[in-house]
């Protein structure tokens, strides 16, 4: 496993606080910083994946799924342009390149 370094500057009081927390956790300051940073990163990434809706927003969302509005003129035009484009042409003998 490759490793890399991360450098930062902090004030003395913050460093002492981090050192104390690391000591309480039985970790070195580096281990504590990495562990704490990764826990925070995982929490933020998980929050990014979850959308919380109020009851009113939830009802509106599901109502739109069940009863979508009619397509706009812009959407109809875009659909026609796509169907007439190379990507919109269906050729079962070919697969799209990704």
Protein Blocks (a to p, Z undefined) as FASTA:
>chain_A
ZZddddddddfklmmmmmmmmmmnopafklmmmmmmmmmmmmmmmmmmpccddfklmmmm
mmmmmmccdddfklmmmmmmmmmmmklpccfkbccdZZ
